[in-house]
């Protein structure tokens, strides 16, 4: 899944000033302010760098939208902060011996939101049952623009249903009021992980179909927080007091838009935000300050930042050119100077921690001599005759600084490159259309499996309809990826993925930049915050609480 930024660190913010305590349900009692135990109340503010947010889970593609919607909706399953699969709407599940049939038993105490933004919902706060799960998957998999259905095409009949060749899908059926069965075409090892994806959130049909604009306008789910409306570009959520796992500690969540990283950091220092990404210019200062360093969370993030090359457009249809660009870039200097050494240079596609990551994969080193040789072999000695190219990226200071180094590196081999900077939504649209030849993009794992990277990003079936933005079409690679996703022996799967990744690296559809890491600086009043290798998209704000404090600023 890509994000509006896909930077090397996480962008999360939180307001430290607390509202008065309010009542709570069941085990969550209001505690004395000096007890050190969770208390109810407060507004949590986390700023995004742009306003691109999709509120309909069936259409989500980016991590910011995922993060917001994870608070509003629930799926059958979810990932915890360590990327471990946990039950959510599903109470438990079983898998048949042939690994083709999955049976899920649902909780019977879950209700959809009764009110949102001060108005009653069309579902009336009714209980969720198995028919809602069936409806949500039919809605996700039906033919539609921007569909994310391809992730689930291993379900029996899903591909035909999504393409309009069949009116019904045979692979999902309700067997009891709170039991549902999924049948697959072939065994697919990470299938249960797909059900924790944001696109698989469960929604009520009354609100999805019965209100103007549907869920994209007024999202309604079962989540710990419910929609409270917008104030300009700021999204507002409120605690769901009827949440089936107990109401969240926080009273409100707010997501303002602050586009400039230094403005975000200033807002944090002024106490208007209590959670922030650390600008590169401030990182060393934060690390050297004992108080701030104690509030800095750093972790590996399972994702990659890359420069995409459209293989259907010249001159990037020439593998020698693509390889030359990879050798021309001084990634180590970019990581050291632009990113303060906070990330790891990418040797391939799969980041450390994801099953199948290959430390022994050589990747590309900084080698101007080799870059010039390859460029000459491609017909462009010393860059002569090479057309001017344009690097497109979404607007962000870190991308601008990185681009300065990239342009300088390309000039060293005789290539003239200019830049085009767009808002994320416009950038994404042109990349998806295939109208841009050279672009920055990033990807973080949707589910912790090599399939989430290699099949999703490079299989030819995902050209145009999926995330194969480089338009790579290699029958040998397709065959390997098809074999790997239906191989149930983990060692055999990993061996196939190693072979597939090496093939991709050799073909160089990307300029491989770096693997992500996640960083956030929080106010000392923020408690219960957790950040794992799947990043901010998996943040569960229901666990966070704010300690009442007279100080609104860090020292």
N, C-alpha and C positions, 0 to 999 in steps of 0.2 A: 504494500500500500504506500502511495506517495503522499507527501504532505505539502502544505502551502510553502513551507520553508525547506524542509529536509536539511536542516543545518546539522552541524556536528554536536549540537547541544540542545537541550530541551528548553522550550520557551513556556514557562509556567509562572503565574503570579498569584498573589494572595493578599487581600486587605487585612491588616493587623488590628484595626479598630473593631471592637466587638459590640454587637447590639445586645440588648438585655436578654437574659435567659428566658426561655419559654418552656411550656409543658412538654412532656415527652411520653412515649408509649412504653409499656412493659418494662424491660430491664434497664432502659436508658433513663436514669434519674438525674435530676439537676443536682450537681455536686457543689459543695462550698468552693469558692474561688481559689482557696489556698490548698486544696486537697491534692492537687497534682493528678486528679482523675478527670476523665472526659466530662465536658459540660456541653449543654445544648445552647446553640445560639451563634450569631456572628455571620458576617458576609464574607465570602471567599471571592477574591477577584484575581483572575488569571488572564493576562492579555495575550491576544494573538497579533501577529505582524500584518495580517490583512483580513479582509472581511469575508473571504470565501468560505461559506459554511453550507453544507447540504444537510437537511434535517430529516429526509426520508431515508431510512436505513437501506432500502432496496437499491438506492442509487449512490451510496457513499463510496468514494474512491480515495479520499485523502485522510490523513491522520487527525487533523484538527476537527473535522466533522465527526470522525470516529470518537474522539475524546468527548465531545459535547453529547453525542447521542448515546454513548455508553452510560451516561448518567440518567437518561430519560427512559431507555428501553432495557430489556433483559433478553437473553437468548436461552436456549436449552442448557447450554454449558457456558463457562467463562474461564479465562486464564487468571491466575493470581499473579502477584508481583514477581514471582520466580518462573513465570510461564508454565506453571503446572495446571493441568486441566481440572476444573472443579465443577460440581453440579450447580445449577442455578434454577431455572424453571423445572428442569428434569430432576426428579428425586434420585433416580438411579437408571441404569441402562444395562443391557446385555447384548452380546454379539454371538451370532450363530457359529457353529464349528467351521463352516465353509467361508466365514467372514463376509457374507453377502447380505445378511439380515441383521438390522440393528433395532432393538425394541427399547423405547424410552417410556418410563413411567413418570408422570408429572406430579408436582405438588398440587394440592387441591385448595390451598389457602391464598392464592395469588389473585389480586384484583387489578384491573386497568385503572388508570387515573380517573377520578370522579369529577374533578374540576381542573381546568388549566386557564391561566391568565384571568382568573376570577369568574370564569363562565363554566357551566356544566358541560361535560363531554357528551357526545352522542351515545357512547356505550353505557353511560350511567354508573360507571364504577363497578361493573359486573365482574364475576369471577372468570378467570381464564380456563379454557379446557383444550382438549386435543384438537378440536375443530379449528381453533384459532391458529394452532401450529400448522395445520394443513392449509388453511387460508393464506397464511403468511408466506409459505413456500410456493404455493400456486401463484401468488402475487409477485414474488421475487423472480420466478422462472418463466412467467408469461412473456410473450414477445413484446419488447418495448425498447425505446431508445435509451442508451446509457445503461443497458442491462448488465448486471454482474452475475448473470446466470451461469456463465461458463465455468465458474468455480465449482458448480454442483452438477455438472453433466455426467458424473459417474452414477448418479441416481437413475434407476431404470426408467426410461422414457422421458427423461428431462431434456435431452438434446432435441428430440423431435417436438416436444411441447414448446420449447423456447423458440424453435424455428418456425412454428406455426403448422408443422406437418401432422400434429396430433392435437385433438381437442382436450384430452385428459392425459394425466401422467399416472402411470401404473405403479410407480415405485414408492409412493407414500400413501399410507392408508391408516385411518383411525380404527382401532380395534376395541377401544373402550372410551368412556368419557375422559379419562386421564391417561390413556396409553396410545402411543402412535408408533408405527413401524416404517422404517426406511429400508428399501431393497436396492442393492447396487447391481450394475451391469457386470462388474468385475471387482475382486477384492481391491480395496484402496486403503493402504495402511493409515494415512492421517485423516480418515473421514471424520472421526469424532471431533477433531480439532477444527474442521470447517464450521461446525455448528456453534463454535464460540466466536466466529467472525461477526462483525457488526452488521453485515448484510443479512444475517440469519436471525436478527432480532424479531421478536413476536409482536404483532400489532393487532388492534381491533378493527374488524372490517367496517364497523359503523363510522368510525372517524377517518379511516383511510379513504372511504368512498363517499361519505355523506356530507362533507363540508367543503366549501370552496377552497381550492388549492390543495386539498388533501393534507397528508402529513408533512409535506414540504412547507406548508404555511403554518400549521398548528400541529406539532408533533404530540402524539399521545401514546404512552406505553405503560409499562408496569414498574419503571425504574425508581430509584431512591429519590430522584428529583423530578419535578414536573415543570412544564413550560410556563413561564411567567411573562413572556413577551419580549419586545425589543424597545430600547431607548436609543434612538439613532442607530449606530452600528453595534451597540452593546447588547449582547444576548443575556437574558435574565432567566434563572431557574429558581424554583422554591422547593423546600423540603417536602417530600411526600410522607405525610404523617401516617398513612396507612400501608407503608412499605412492608412487605411480607417478612423481611429480615430485621424489622425494627427501624424506626425513623432514623435518618442520618443525624449526626451531631450538628452539622452546619444548618443554619436557617435559610441562607441564600447562596447561590453561585452567580457570579457576574463575569462575563467575558467581553471586556472592552477591546477595542482595536487601537494599538499604539505602534505605528509602523517603524519608527526609528528605534534602534536598539539602545542608544544613549538616552533617549527620552524615557524608555521603559526602565532603565537602570535608575534614572533620576526619580521617577515615580516610586520606585521601590525604596530608595533612600529617604524619600519624604513620607513614607508610611502609607502611600495610596495603593501600593501593591505589596504583597508580602512574599512573593515568589517570582524569581526573575532569572532569565538567562544572563550569563556574565559576559559582557563585551570583551573582546580580546584585549583591549587597552586596559581593562580593569582586572583581568584574570590573576596576574601575579600579585597585585595588591590584595586581592581577596585571599589568595592562598597564604600570604604572609601575615595576615591579620588573624590571630587566634580565635577571636569571637566569630568573625565571618567564616573562617575555615571550618569551624564546628557546625555551621549551618549549610555547608556546601555538600551536595550529594553528587557523586560522580559514578558512572557505571558504563560498561559496554552496552551498545545498542545494536541489535541485530538488523543492520541495514547497510546500504552502500550508497555512496555519492559518486556520480559518474557523468561523463559527457557522452551523450548519445550521438551516434552517427547513422543517418538514414541510408541504408544500403541500396535503396532504390534511386538515389540521386547521386549524380557525379559531383565531385570526384570520389565520393565515399563508397562507390560501388567497386572500388579497387582495393583489395585487401592490403596491398603493399603500402598504399597511402594511409590506411587505418593503422597499420603497424608502425609506420613512421611517426605518426602523431603520438602514439603511446611511448615511443622511445624519446621523443622530443621534450616531454613534460618532466620537469624537475619536481616530482611529488614531495620528496623529502623536504625541500625548501618551502613549498607551499604549506605543508603540515607544520613545520617548525616556526615559520614567520607569521603566516596568516592565522593559523589555528593554535598557536602556542603549544604545539606538540600534544594536543589533547586527543588526537585520533591516531589511527594506525593506517599507514599506506596500504592500499588494497593490492593484493597479489592475484585476485580473481573476483568471483562473484559472491561466494558464500563466506560470511563473516565468522570470526572466531565465536565459538559457542553454539552455532547452528550445526546439527548433525551433518557430517560430510565435509566440514571445513578442512581444507588440505594445506597444512603448513609447508609441505614440500613442493607446492605449485610455484614455479619460478616467477611467473608474471613478467612484467616489464620493468627494466631499470632505466635510469636517466643515462642515455648514451647518444650524444649528438652525432657522433661518427656513424653509428648504425642507422640513425634516423635519416641522415643525408644519403647514405647508400640506398636505403629502401625507396626514398623519394626519387632518386635518380633512376632506379630500376623501374619505377612506375611511370617514367617518362618526364620527370620534372627535375632535371639536374640543377642543384642550388635553388630550387623553387621556381625556375624559369618556366613560364607558361602556366603556372598554377593559378587558378582563378582566386579572386578575393572571396573569402568566406565570411559568414556572419555567425557568431556565437550568440544564441538566444538563452536568456535565463529569466527567472521570476525575480522581481524587484526585492533586493535585500542587500544590506551593506556587505555581508560576508561573501556573497556571490560576486559583487562588484570588485572587491579586493582580490579574490581568487582569479577573476578574469584578467586583471592587470598582469599577473604573473603568466597566465596562459598565453596571452597575446605576445608578451616578451619572448617566451620560449619558442613560439611559432615563428617569430621574426628571425630567430637564430638559424632557422633552416630555410629561410626565404619565403615564408608564407605570410601574407598580409591578411589579418583577421580584424573585423570590426565587431561591435557588440550591439545587441538589441535587448532592451530591458522592458519587461511587461509585467502587469499585475498577474497574479498566479492563475486566475481563471482564464485569461486570454492566452497566457503561455501554454497552459494545459490543452486548451482547445486546438491550437495550431499543431502541437506535438501529436495529439491524438489523430488529427486529420492527415498527418504525414506531410504537411506543407512546409515544415521546417527541417533543414538538413543537419544542423549542428546545434545541439541543445544540452543544457544542464538539466539533470533530473536526479531523483533519489528514490530509493525503495527501502521500506522496512517490512519485516516479515509479517504476514497475516496469520500464519500458523507456523510453529517451529519445526519446519521440515524443509529439506532441499527443494522439494516440489514447488514451494511457495516462491522460490527464486527462479530456478532453472526452467521449469515448465511454463510458469506464468509469463516470464519475460522473454523467452527465446523460442518456444514452440511455434511453428508456423500457423497453427490454428488460432493463435492469439494476435495475428496481424489484423489491424483494422477494428476488431471487435474486443480485443483485450489489451494487454500491456506490453506487447512486443513492438515497442516504439521504433526500434532500429530496423524493423521489417526483415529480420533474419529468417531465411527460408533455406534450411539445410536438411535434406532427407535423412542423412546419417544421424544428425542430432535428434531429429524427430523420433527416429526409431529407438534411440537410446532412452530418450525421455519417456516414451510410451512404455518401454520395458520396465523402467525404474519405478514408475508410479504404481504399477500393479504387481511388483515383486514384494512378497511379504517377508522374505528373509532380510533382516536389516544389514548384515554384512555384504550380501550380494547387492542390495540397493546402493549402499555407499560406494562400492566399487564401480557401479555403473555411473553414478553421479560424478565420481572423480574423472572418469573418462569423458563424460559430457562437458564438464566444466573446462577441462583442458582444451577440448575442441573449440569451445566458445572463445576462450582466451586467445587461441591461435588465430581465430577468424577476426578477432578484435572489432566487434560491433560497437563497443564502448571504448572510450579512453577511461581506464580504470583509475579513479582518484583515491578515495579512502573509505574505510569502514567507519561507521558512525560511532560516536559515544554520546552519552546523555549527561547533562550537567544542569543542576538547578541550585539556586541560592534562596533559602527561605528565611523568613523572620523567626526569631527564637520562640515566638508565641505559637507557631504552627506545630501541631503534634499529630502523630499517626500517619505522616506522609511517607509513602513508599514509591520507589521508582525501580523498575526492573528492566531486563534486556529487551522487552518489546516496547519500551518507551512510554511517552506521555499519552498515547492513544489508549493505553490500558489503565490509566489512572482511575482509581476508584475513590471518588471524593466522599463517599459515605463513611469511610474510615477516618477521615481527617476531622480534627477538632481544634479550636482556638483557645489557648490559655489566656484568660483575662490578664491584661498587663497595662500598667500606666505608661509604658514606653511605646511610642508608635514608630520609632526609628531604631535601626541598628546604630551602635556607636560608630 
